[in-house]
Amino acid sequence: MRRFIKGITVAAASAIFVSGMVAASARSARAQQSDQNDAQYEGAMGAPGTVAQPDKTTKTPPINLNGCWSGTLLDVNSAGPGNGYLNFDQVTNKKGQLQKKLKPMKSTHNIDILWNDGSCAFGFGGGVATSTGFHEKLHAGGKCKVTVTGNTTDNGDEITGAYDFRGCPTSFGPHSGTFTMTLTSSGACGHITNGCPGN
């Protein structure tokens, strides 16, 4: 009788041990499933590794500015409206592809402006062109410097932008404003500032 009871006790203990192992295994499986669900949720929320990176190998070429652009200006100071030219000599590589650099044009000048009040200016300098616009720093005699920035319209046949003269003599007065110009020719512009000193 004692052997029978002892056998039942061992069998019961074994059954309890096996049940505990099965329950622990089930809890482990549920925990693992929960971790997988969390990982899927993080991915859906945009974990750091899932963000698409931009393609840095694709380069957008600069806009084509080569040639003579002419049009109207509006000075925000007393000079009022006027007319002007912008000349661009854009560097090309050995394959004939346009580059960003805009070269100074000392012989024909990069900028010529004649305002309705009789004031005028011309100068040369360099700058850069991007895929959307351009930026130039020009010299207009002495310490007088001009900053010209602009961009093209969608079809590329018109440029709009702003100019600003700094460091000029008091007699010249303050000059800054906006411009709108169209492509006149693929070559260089002539002078319109014949009344300016040095012309």
Sequence and secondary structure as in RCSB ss.txt:
>XXXX:A:sequence
MRRFIKGITVAAASAIFVSGMVAASARSARAQQSDQNDAQYEGAMGAPGTVAQPDKTTKTPPINLNGCWSGTLLD
VNSAGPGNGYLNFDQVTNKKGQLQKKLKPMKSTHNIDILWNDGSCAFGFGGGVATSTGFHEKLHAGGKCKVTVTG
NTTDNGDEITGAYDFRGCPTSFGPHSGTFTMTLTSSGACGHITNGCPGN
>XXXX:A:secstr
 HHHHHHHHHHHHHHHHHHHHHHHHHHHHHHHHHHHHHHHHHHHT  GGGS    TT         EEEEEEEEE
SSTT EEEEEEEEEEEE TTS EEEEEE  TTT SEEEEETTS EEEEEEEEEE SSEEEEEEE STT EEEEEE
EE TTSSEEEEEEEEES  TTT   EEEEEEEEEESS      TTSTT 
